[in-house]
Amino acid sequence: MNIHVELTNNEIDVNDIVNKCKDPRGRALNLFLGLTRNFYEDEAGKKDVVTLSYESEEDLALSEMRCISEEAIEKFPFVDTIKYLIRKGL
């Protein structure tokens, strides 16, 4: 099993990720890029987002990513490599 999970504070270079995943046998690559809105609405109307704040449990996140990866490789034998790289914030 080839599983790599990583959390980073650094900016992620999507082109670098794509280049590292190239393989002459072919591969599937799934990227998720989440962007935040600059406004939200509540009962008082539309408001600008000024700051974002969140907490994370790094050990739990890494453990869960490994567990999900192991289950996927077990369920889908044609999958031989899973890599996660998640940016924690700005």
Short mmCIF file of the C-alpha atoms (twelve columns), coordinates in Angstrom:
data_MODEL
# 
_entry.id   MODEL 
# 
loop_
_atom_site.group_PDB 
_atom_site.id 
_atom_site.type_symbol 
_atom_site.label_atom_id 
_atom_site.label_alt_id 
_atom_site.label_comp_id 
_atom_site.label_asym_id 
_atom_site.label_seq_id 
_atom_site.Cartn_x 
_atom_site.Cartn_y 
_atom_site.Cartn_z 
_atom_site.pdbx_PDB_model_num 
ATOM 1  C CA . MET A 1  0.000   0.000  0.000   1 
ATOM 2  C CA . ASN A 2  1.290   3.410  -0.938  1 
ATOM 3  C CA . ILE A 3  -0.466  5.951  1.293   1 
ATOM 4  C CA . HIS A 4  0.803   9.446  2.020   1 
ATOM 5  C CA . VAL A 5  -1.157  11.942 4.119   1 
ATOM 6  C CA . GLU A 6  0.047   15.443 4.891   1 
ATOM 7  C CA . LEU A 7  -1.244  18.701 6.320   1 
ATOM 8  C CA . THR A 8  0.593   21.900 5.465   1 
ATOM 9  C CA . ASN A 9  0.452   25.607 6.178   1 
ATOM 10 C CA . ASN A 10 2.169   26.341 2.874   1 
ATOM 11 C CA . GLU A 11 0.593   27.310 -0.425  1 
ATOM 12 C CA . ILE A 12 -0.019  24.292 -2.653  1 
ATOM 13 C CA . ASP A 13 1.312   24.381 -6.208  1 
ATOM 14 C CA . VAL A 14 -1.322  22.488 -8.211  1 
ATOM 15 C CA . ASN A 15 0.972   22.144 -11.258 1 
ATOM 16 C CA . ASP A 16 3.623   20.553 -9.045  1 
ATOM 17 C CA . ILE A 17 1.063   18.050 -7.749  1 
ATOM 18 C CA . VAL A 18 -0.038  17.146 -11.284 1 
ATOM 19 C CA . ASN A 19 3.573   16.697 -12.432 1 
ATOM 20 C CA . LYS A 20 4.399   14.465 -9.440  1 
ATOM 21 C CA . CYS A 21 1.428   12.220 -10.268 1 
ATOM 22 C CA . LYS A 22 2.361   11.603 -13.897 1 
ATOM 23 C CA . ASP A 23 2.975   7.951  -14.612 1 
ATOM 24 C CA . PRO A 24 3.440   6.125  -17.927 1 
ATOM 25 C CA . ARG A 25 0.833   3.551  -16.793 1 
ATOM 26 C CA . GLY A 26 -1.743  6.321  -16.504 1 
ATOM 27 C CA . ARG A 27 -3.415  7.592  -13.372 1 
ATOM 28 C CA . ALA A 28 -6.529  9.284  -12.105 1 
ATOM 29 C CA . LEU A 29 -6.041  12.484 -10.176 1 
ATOM 30 C CA . ASN A 30 -8.783  14.143 -8.156  1 
ATOM 31 C CA . LEU A 31 -8.217  17.690 -6.981  1 
ATOM 32 C CA . PHE A 32 -10.541 19.651 -4.740  1 
ATOM 33 C CA . LEU A 33 -9.938  23.376 -4.449  1 
ATOM 34 C CA . GLY A 34 -12.212 24.990 -1.895  1 
ATOM 35 C CA . LEU A 35 -12.663 28.738 -2.041  1 
ATOM 36 C CA . THR A 36 -14.439 30.855 0.530   1 
ATOM 37 C CA . ARG A 37 -17.031 33.448 -0.282  1 
ATOM 38 C CA . ASN A 38 -16.415 37.097 0.510   1 
ATOM 39 C CA . PHE A 39 -19.949 37.565 1.876   1 
ATOM 40 C CA . TYR A 40 -22.689 35.760 3.723   1 
ATOM 41 C CA . GLU A 41 -26.341 36.412 4.412   1 
ATOM 42 C CA . ASP A 42 -28.292 36.206 7.629   1 
ATOM 43 C CA . GLU A 43 -31.623 37.599 8.803   1 
ATOM 44 C CA . ALA A 44 -30.132 41.117 8.807   1 
ATOM 45 C CA . GLY A 45 -29.085 40.854 5.158   1 
ATOM 46 C CA . LYS A 46 -25.853 40.552 3.211   1 
ATOM 47 C CA . LYS A 47 -22.573 41.027 5.132   1 
ATOM 48 C CA . ASP A 48 -18.901 40.969 4.176   1 
ATOM 49 C CA . VAL A 49 -16.663 38.203 5.505   1 
ATOM 50 C CA . VAL A 50 -13.905 39.970 7.426   1 
ATOM 51 C CA . THR A 51 -12.033 37.005 8.930   1 
ATOM 52 C CA . LEU A 52 -12.206 33.236 9.047   1 
ATOM 53 C CA . SER A 53 -11.328 31.218 12.101  1 
ATOM 54 C CA . TYR A 54 -11.271 27.482 12.634  1 
ATOM 55 C CA . GLU A 55 -9.627  24.789 14.706  1 
ATOM 56 C CA . SER A 56 -8.285  21.434 13.622  1 
ATOM 57 C CA . GLU A 57 -7.232  18.248 15.344  1 
ATOM 58 C CA . GLU A 58 -4.204  17.346 13.235  1 
ATOM 59 C CA . ASP A 59 -3.585  13.882 14.696  1 
ATOM 60 C CA . LEU A 60 -7.239  12.917 14.288  1 
ATOM 61 C CA . ALA A 61 -7.345  14.289 10.720  1 
ATOM 62 C CA . LEU A 62 -4.224  12.355 9.686   1 
ATOM 63 C CA . SER A 63 -5.504  9.179  11.316  1 
ATOM 64 C CA . GLU A 64 -8.885  9.443  9.571   1 
ATOM 65 C CA . MET A 65 -7.271  10.116 6.189   1 
ATOM 66 C CA . ARG A 66 -5.112  7.000  6.608   1 
ATOM 67 C CA . CYS A 67 -8.139  4.930  7.622   1 
ATOM 68 C CA . ILE A 68 -10.206 6.124  4.638   1 
ATOM 69 C CA . SER A 69 -7.271  5.405  2.317   1 
ATOM 70 C CA . GLU A 70 -6.793  1.882  3.651   1 
ATOM 71 C CA . GLU A 71 -10.509 1.159  3.234   1 
ATOM 72 C CA . ALA A 72 -10.468 2.478  -0.350  1 
ATOM 73 C CA . ILE A 73 -7.463  0.362  -1.324  1 
ATOM 74 C CA . GLU A 74 -9.088  -2.685 0.271   1 
ATOM 75 C CA . LYS A 75 -12.402 -2.071 -1.504  1 
ATOM 76 C CA . PHE A 76 -10.923 -1.150 -4.887  1 
ATOM 77 C CA . PRO A 77 -7.940  -3.429 -5.647  1 
ATOM 78 C CA . PHE A 78 -6.984  -1.439 -8.755  1 
ATOM 79 C CA . VAL A 79 -6.114  1.533  -6.507  1 
ATOM 80 C CA . ASP A 80 -2.505  1.242  -5.417  1 
ATOM 81 C CA . THR A 81 -1.642  4.785  -4.331  1 
ATOM 82 C CA . ILE A 82 -3.491  7.452  -2.381  1 
ATOM 83 C CA . LYS A 83 -2.007  10.803 -1.446  1 
ATOM 84 C CA . TYR A 84 -3.595  13.614 0.521   1 
ATOM 85 C CA . LEU A 85 -2.143  17.102 0.784   1 
ATOM 86 C CA . ILE A 86 -4.367  19.499 2.653   1 
ATOM 87 C CA . ARG A 87 -3.634  23.133 3.362   1 
ATOM 88 C CA . LYS A 88 -4.779  24.113 6.837   1 
ATOM 89 C CA . GLY A 89 -5.232  27.800 6.185   1 
ATOM 90 C CA . LEU A 90 -3.715  30.963 4.794   1 
# 
